[in-house]
Amino acid sequence: MSRPREEKYQAILDAATEAFAEYGFFNSQISKIAKLAGVADGTIYLYFKNKEDILISLFTERMGQFINEIRHEIEECQSAKERLLRIIKTHLRYMQENRSLAMFTQIELRQSNPTIREAISGPLREYFHIIELVLTEGVNKGELLLYDVKVGRQMFFGTLDAMVSDWVISKKPRSLEGMEEVVFDLMCGAFKIGEIN
């Protein structure tokens, strides 16, 4: 994709993020997205088949960026404990910095039809896989006490997910970034980090 074309594509995705967060997916007409992006309605169809295609592309692209950031953050870590803390910090910071994206992912995607849910499941499964690898490594090295890695991943992700959901719907939200240590302490207790041996 040429640079001007890529810039327009990103502008449409940014506009869609804002529209979906503000109006909801079903109430966001292509014309609203086009207006926010500063393009003609017809231009949208040069990049996307329909509104569902925008939603799928948006989630896949933004989650891809998020996952790349997670991978980068944990690659230099020496222990599972460090990796878990980095994942927590990156997850909460990324959502705090991208509130419209957080609103969109926490509220709108949960109401999507089964076809859309299936189309966006790949990046989410990739994130789950990263968490499971970190937990498995921690168990294998004796850093974590965990009897079921999948349940551990569900608990870990579920905690972060619930915090972001609460932050999105709160009328007076606390800073997510200020909650990193609280979540980490909770995970340390749950996974018995530092108590093994």
C-alpha positions in Angstrom: 0.0 0.0 0.0 1.4 3.4 -0.9 2.0 6.0 1.8 -1.0 8.2 1.0 -3.3 5.1 0.7 -1.9 3.8 4.0 -2.6 7.1 5.7 -6.1 7.2 4.5 -6.7 3.6 5.6 -5.4 4.5 9.1 -7.5 7.6 9.2 -10.6 5.5 8.4 -9.7 3.0 11.2 -9.1 5.9 13.6 -12.5 7.4 12.7 -14.2 4.1 13.0 -12.7 3.7 16.5 -14.1 7.0 17.5 -17.5 6.4 15.9 -17.9 2.9 17.4 -16.9 4.1 20.8 -19.2 7.2 20.7 -22.3 5.9 18.8 -21.9 2.1 19.0 -21.3 -0.2 16.1 -24.9 -0.4 15.0 -25.5 3.3 15.1 -22.3 4.2 13.3 -23.2 4.7 9.7 -20.5 4.7 7.0 -21.3 8.4 6.5 -20.4 9.1 10.1 -17.1 7.3 9.8 -16.3 9.0 6.5 -17.1 12.4 7.9 -14.8 11.8 10.9 -12.1 10.5 8.6 -12.4 13.5 6.3 -13.2 11.4 3.2 -16.2 10.9 0.9 -18.5 8.0 1.8 -17.6 6.2 -1.4 -13.9 6.3 -0.5 -14.6 3.9 2.4 -15.6 1.2 -0.1 -12.2 1.5 -1.8 -10.7 0.1 1.4 -13.4 -1.9 3.0 -16.3 -4.1 1.8 -18.8 -2.9 4.5 -19.0 -1.8 8.1 -18.3 -5.3 9.4 -15.1 -5.4 7.4 -14.1 -2.1 9.0 -14.8 -3.6 12.5 -12.8 -6.8 11.8 -9.9 -4.9 10.2 -9.9 -2.4 13.1 -9.7 -5.1 15.8 -7.2 -7.2 13.9 -4.9 -4.2 13.2 -5.0 -2.7 16.7 -4.7 -6.0 18.5 -1.8 -6.8 16.2 -0.1 -3.6 17.4 -0.9 -4.4 21.0 0.5 -8.0 20.7 3.7 -6.7 19.1 4.1 -4.3 21.9 3.6 -7.1 24.5 6.1 -9.3 22.7 8.6 -6.5 22.7 8.1 -5.7 26.4 8.6 -9.2 27.6 11.5 -10.4 25.3 14.2 -9.1 27.6 12.6 -10.3 30.9 14.5 -12.9 32.8 11.6 -14.4 34.8 8.0 -15.2 34.5 7.3 -12.8 37.3 8.9 -10.0 35.3 7.0 -11.0 32.2 3.7 -11.0 34.0 4.3 -7.6 35.5 5.3 -6.2 32.0 2.1 -7.7 30.5 0.0 -6.1 33.2 1.7 -2.7 32.8 1.5 -2.8 29.0 -2.2 -4.0 28.9 -3.3 -1.3 31.3 -1.2 1.5 29.8 -2.3 0.6 26.2 -5.9 0.8 27.1 -5.5 4.0 29.2 -3.8 5.6 26.2 -6.4 4.4 23.8 -9.7 5.0 25.6 -11.9 4.9 22.5 -10.3 1.6 21.5 -10.9 0.3 25.1 -14.6 1.4 24.9 -15.0 -0.3 21.5 -13.3 -3.6 22.6 -14.9 -3.8 26.0 -18.5 -2.9 25.0 -19.1 -3.1 21.3 -17.3 -6.3 20.5 -19.2 -8.2 23.1 -22.4 -7.5 21.3 -21.1 -8.6 17.9 -22.7 -11.3 15.9 -21.1 -14.8 15.8 -19.5 -14.3 12.4 -17.7 -11.2 13.6 -16.7 -12.8 16.9 -15.1 -15.7 14.9 -13.3 -13.3 12.6 -11.7 -11.4 15.4 -10.9 -14.4 17.6 -7.4 -15.0 16.0 -5.6 -12.0 17.7 -7.3 -12.7 21.0 -6.2 -16.4 20.9 -2.6 -15.2 20.1 -2.7 -13.0 23.2 -4.0 -15.9 25.3 -1.2 -18.1 23.9 1.4 -15.5 25.0 0.0 -15.5 28.6 -0.2 -19.3 28.7 3.5 -19.6 27.5 4.6 -17.2 30.3 2.6 -19.2 32.9 3.9 -22.5 31.6 7.5 -21.3 31.7 7.0 -20.1 35.3 5.6 -23.4 36.4 8.3 -25.4 34.6 11.0 -23.2 36.2 9.4 -23.5 39.6 8.6 -19.8 39.8 4.8 -20.2 39.8 2.5 -22.7 41.6 -0.3 -23.3 39.2 -2.3 -26.5 38.7 -4.0 -25.5 35.5 -2.4 -23.0 33.1 -5.6 -22.5 31.1 -7.5 -21.5 34.3 -4.6 -19.4 35.3 -4.7 -17.6 32.0 -8.4 -17.1 32.3 -8.0 -15.6 35.7 -5.1 -13.4 34.7 -6.8 -12.0 31.5 -10.2 -11.9 33.2 -8.8 -9.7 36.0 -7.3 -7.2 33.4 -10.4 -7.3 31.3 -12.7 -6.6 34.2 -10.5 -3.7 35.3 -10.6 -2.1 31.9 -14.4 -2.7 31.6 -15.0 -1.0 35.0 -12.7 1.9 34.0 -14.6 2.3 30.7 -18.1 2.5 32.3 -17.1 4.4 35.4 -18.2 8.0 35.7 -15.1 8.9 37.7 -12.5 6.3 36.6 -9.2 5.9 38.4 -6.0 5.7 36.4 -5.5 2.2 35.1 -1.7 2.7 35.2 -1.9 3.4 38.9 -3.5 -0.1 39.4 -0.6 -2.1 38.0 1.0 -3.1 41.3 -2.3 -3.9 42.9 -3.1 -6.4 40.1 0.4 -7.8 40.2 0.2 -8.3 44.0 -3.1 -10.1 43.4 -1.5 -12.4 40.8 1.5 -13.0 43.1 -0.9 -14.3 45.8 -2.9 -16.3 43.4 0.1 -18.0 41.7 2.2 -18.2 44.9 5.0 -16.2 43.2 8.0 -16.0 45.4 6.8 -18.6 47.9 8.1 -21.7 46.1 11.2 -23.6 47.2 
